[in-house]
Amino acid sequence: MVNATYGGVSGSGSAVELLSMELLRRGIQVGLQTGDTSGCLPVPKFKSASFTLMARLREKSGYDIIHVHSPKFSAAVGHHSRNILTIHGDFITELQRSYGSVTSRLFDMWFRAEREKFETITCVSPYWSKLRGWEYIPNGLDLGTINKIPPSKERCVLFVGRKDKIKGYDIFEEALRKTRYSYRVLGVHEVVPRREVIALMKSAYCLVLPSTQEGMPYVILEAFAAGCPVIATDLPALRSFGEGAIHFLANRDAESVRMAVEEVVEDQTLWNRLRRNGLEKAEEYDIRKVASKYVSIYEVAGLRA
């Protein structure tokens, strides 16, 4: 498996960790090329490019399947017949939002050639999978571990995400300053272990994610499993899997966030319904179910037993 991160606070890193551990449990050998094993420059904007270069220089043969977990890293592998690519969202739209249309068009042109390397392309988002013609396989959750984590003693409104305006952490803070509820902005002002994030979710008023663009955020799936009500921007990608378990914002602005937080926290019936529906949906993402879908793809591509 090829991905710059493994475990930690990264969504794709968590997905790779859980999938690899489940495959190992099934007796399937797994090798890893990550920032830790291949090396990279720990500099924002250069980490991905430097990891891709180092991973390509250290590319190893002998694997039945090479599973790459972002189109950014497709250059890390050569033209093998059994490469698989997993896309954690819709990278073209995200690039356009972050760097403008010219950059996104150039990357799209480059990726049109790169995609020929891959036997199969999967995507964790049902919405983007259907729109782009990729095969849908969601991220997986270790429900057994999540269920064993005790709740934190702290009650607050949570934001969990990277320091990127796409995620809307600035809107979140502006809104929460106008409420009487305490809040924490994880991933921006502080980074805590994932176990602590889950514990906070279990005691939180709610999780708020006012993003401009999303695929299937790992943090939302974890909130579902932790019984934490979710408030998020009304995006087609989020509706495609979160209908009934996410309270969607009327508008993506601070006032709408403030009103939504107060509505969810103060309406116990609504709070309980979101929590219950989220817990039910979390069962769909058990890592054992997700791993079985990948194993089926591996077998078609030529995995040796």
C-alpha positions in Angstrom: 0.0 0.0 0.0 1.2 3.5 -0.9 0.2 6.5 1.1 2.2 9.4 2.7 0.5 8.9 6.0 -0.3 5.8 8.1 -2.6 6.1 11.1 -2.5 9.3 13.2 -5.0 12.0 12.6 -5.1 11.7 8.8 -8.3 10.3 7.3 -6.5 8.4 4.5 -3.8 7.4 7.0 -6.5 5.9 9.3 -8.1 4.1 6.3 -4.8 2.6 5.3 -4.0 1.5 8.8 -7.3 -0.2 9.4 -7.4 -1.9 6.0 -3.9 -3.2 6.3 -4.5 -4.5 9.8 -7.6 -6.3 8.7 -5.8 -7.9 5.7 -3.0 -9.1 8.0 -5.6 -10.6 10.3 -6.9 -12.6 7.3 -3.4 -13.9 6.5 -2.7 -11.5 3.6 0.8 -10.1 3.6 1.0 -6.3 3.4 3.9 -4.1 2.6 3.8 -0.3 3.3 5.3 2.7 1.5 4.6 5.7 3.7 6.4 8.9 4.7 8.0 7.0 7.6 9.3 4.1 5.5 10.2 5.9 2.3 10.9 9.4 3.6 9.6 12.8 2.7 10.2 16.5 3.4 8.1 17.6 6.4 7.3 20.9 4.7 3.7 21.9 3.8 3.0 21.8 0.0 6.3 19.8 -0.5 5.5 16.7 1.6 3.4 14.9 -1.0 5.7 15.6 -3.9 8.8 14.6 -2.0 7.1 11.4 -0.7 6.1 10.5 -4.3 9.7 10.9 -5.5 11.2 8.8 -2.6 8.5 6.1 -3.0 9.3 5.8 -6.7 13.0 5.6 -6.1 12.4 2.8 -3.5 9.7 1.0 -5.5 9.9 -2.7 -4.9 8.9 -5.6 -7.1 7.3 -8.9 -6.1 4.0 -7.7 -4.9 0.8 -9.1 -6.4 -1.1 -5.9 -5.9 0.1 -2.3 -5.5 -2.7 -0.2 -3.9 -2.2 3.6 -4.1 -4.3 5.7 -1.8 -4.3 9.1 -3.6 -4.0 10.2 -7.2 -1.2 12.5 -6.0 1.0 9.5 -5.5 0.3 7.7 -8.8 3.7 8.7 -10.1 5.2 6.6 -7.2 4.4 3.4 -9.2 5.2 2.3 -12.7 3.0 0.7 -15.3 2.1 -2.6 -13.7 -1.0 -4.6 -14.7 -2.3 -5.0 -11.1 -2.2 -1.4 -9.7 -5.3 -0.2 -7.8 -6.0 3.4 -6.9 -8.3 4.6 -4.1 -9.5 8.2 -4.2 -10.5 9.7 -0.9 -13.0 12.3 -2.3 -12.9 14.3 -5.5 -9.4 15.7 -6.0 -10.1 17.8 -9.0 -12.8 19.8 -7.3 -10.7 20.2 -4.2 -7.7 21.4 -6.2 -9.9 23.9 -8.0 -11.1 25.3 -4.7 -7.6 25.5 -3.2 -5.4 26.5 -6.1 -7.7 27.7 -8.9 -9.1 26.3 -12.2 -5.8 26.5 -14.1 -4.0 24.2 -11.6 -6.9 21.8 -11.4 -7.1 21.5 -15.3 -3.4 20.8 -15.5 -3.6 18.1 -12.9 -6.6 16.6 -14.6 -4.7 16.5 -17.9 -1.8 14.8 -16.2 -4.0 12.3 -14.4 -5.8 11.3 -17.6 -2.5 9.7 -18.6 -1.7 8.4 -15.2 -5.0 6.5 -14.7 -3.9 4.1 -17.4 -1.6 2.6 -14.8 -4.5 1.3 -12.7 -6.5 -1.9 -13.1 -9.3 -0.5 -10.9 -10.1 3.0 -9.4 -12.2 3.1 -6.3 -13.6 6.0 -4.4 -14.8 6.3 -0.8 -17.6 8.6 -1.7 -20.9 7.3 -3.3 -21.6 10.7 -4.8 -18.2 11.2 -6.5 -17.9 7.5 -7.5 -21.2 7.7 -9.4 -20.3 11.1 -11.0 -16.8 10.1 -12.1 -17.5 6.4 -12.9 -15.3 5.0 -10.2 -16.1 1.9 -8.0 -17.6 2.8 -4.7 -16.0 1.3 -1.5 -16.4 3.4 1.7 -13.8 4.0 4.4 -13.9 1.4 7.2 -14.3 1.8 10.9 -13.0 -0.4 13.7 -16.3 -0.4 15.6 -15.0 -2.8 18.3 -12.2 -0.4 19.3 -14.5 2.7 19.1 -17.1 1.1 21.3 -14.5 0.4 24.0 -13.3 4.0 24.3 -14.9 5.7 27.3 -16.4 9.2 26.8 -14.5 12.3 27.9 -15.6 14.3 30.8 -15.6 17.4 28.7 -18.7 18.7 27.0 -18.1 21.0 24.0 -18.9 21.6 20.3 -16.3 20.1 18.1 -14.6 21.0 14.9 -12.1 18.3 13.6 -10.2 19.0 10.4 -7.0 20.3 8.8 -6.1 24.0 8.8 -7.6 24.8 5.4 -10.3 27.3 4.6 -12.0 24.6 2.6 -12.9 23.0 5.9 -14.5 26.1 7.3 -12.7 26.3 10.7 -12.9 30.1 10.5 -16.7 30.1 10.1 -17.0 27.6 12.9 -15.0 29.8 15.3 -16.9 33.0 14.3 -20.2 31.2 15.0 -19.2 29.6 18.3 -18.0 32.8 19.8 -21.6 34.0 19.6 -22.9 31.1 21.6 -22.7 30.1 25.3 -21.1 26.7 24.5 -17.5 25.9 24.9 -15.8 24.6 21.7 -12.5 23.0 20.5 -10.9 23.3 17.0 -9.0 20.1 16.6 -6.5 19.9 13.8 -6.1 23.7 13.7 -5.2 25.0 17.1 -4.4 21.6 18.6 -3.7 18.0 17.5 -4.7 15.2 19.8 -4.5 11.4 19.4 -7.4 9.8 17.5 -8.5 7.9 20.7 -8.9 11.3 22.4 -10.9 12.6 19.5 -13.3 9.7 19.8 -13.6 10.2 23.5 -14.5 13.9 23.0 -17.0 12.9 20.3 -18.8 10.6 22.8 -19.3 13.5 25.2 -19.7 16.4 22.7 -22.8 18.4 22.1 -22.1 17.9 18.4 -19.6 17.9 15.6 -19.7 20.8 13.1 -18.1 20.6 9.6 -18.9 23.7 7.5 -16.8 22.6 4.5 -17.0 23.9 0.9 -16.3 20.5 -0.6 -16.1 16.9 0.7 -16.0 13.2 -0.2 -16.8 11.0 2.7 -15.0 12.6 5.7 -13.6 10.0 8.1 -14.4 12.3 10.9 -18.1 12.1 10.2 -18.1 8.3 10.1 -16.3 8.3 13.5 -18.8 10.8 14.8 -21.6 8.4 13.7 -19.9 5.5 15.5 -19.3 7.6 18.6 -23.0 8.7 18.8 -22.1 12.3 18.2 -24.7 14.4 16.3 -23.3 16.0 13.1 -23.9 19.4 11.6 -22.5 20.0 8.1 -22.8 22.0 4.9 -25.5 20.8 2.6 -23.4 19.2 0.0 -24.5 16.4 -2.5 -21.6 14.3 -1.4 -22.7 14.4 2.2 -26.3 13.8 1.5 -25.4 10.7 -0.5 -24.5 8.8 2.6 -25.6 11.0 5.6 -29.3 11.7 4.9 -31.1 11.5 8.2 -28.0 11.4 10.3 -26.6 14.9 9.5 -28.3 18.2 10.3 -27.6 20.3 7.2 -26.9 24.0 7.3 -29.4 26.4 5.7 -26.4 28.4 4.5 -22.7 28.2 4.8 -22.1 31.2 7.1 -21.5 31.9 10.8 -25.1 32.8 11.5 -26.4 29.6 10.1 -23.8 27.6 12.0 -24.8 29.3 15.3 -28.5 28.7 14.7 -27.9 25.1 13.8 -25.8 24.4 16.9 -28.4 25.9 19.2 -31.2 24.0 17.4 -29.5 20.6 17.7 -28.3 21.1 21.3 -31.5 22.5 22.6 -33.9 20.2 20.8 -33.5 16.9 22.6 -35.7 15.0 20.1 -33.6 16.2 17.2 -30.4 15.4 19.1 -31.5 11.9 19.9 -32.7 11.2 16.3 -29.3 12.3 14.8 -27.4 10.2 17.3 -29.5 7.1 16.8 -29.4 7.4 13.0 -25.7 7.9 13.0 -25.1 4.8 15.2 -27.2 2.8 12.8 -25.3 4.0 9.7 -21.9 3.3 11.3 -22.7 -0.4 11.1 -22.5 -0.1 7.3 -18.8 0.8 7.6 -17.4 -2.0 9.7 -13.8 -2.6 8.5 -14.6 -6.3 8.0 -17.2 -5.5 5.4 -15.0 -2.9 3.7 -12.0 -5.2 3.6 -14.0 -8.0 2.0 -14.9 -5.7 -0.9 -11.2 -4.9 -1.5 -10.2 -8.5 -1.3 -12.7 -9.2 -4.1 -11.0 -6.6 -6.2 -7.6 -8.0 -5.3 -8.6 -11.5 -6.3 -9.9 -10.3 -9.7 -6.6 -8.4 -10.2 -4.5 -11.4 -9.5 -3.9 -11.8 -5.7 -2.2 -15.1 -5.0 -3.7 -17.0 -2.1 
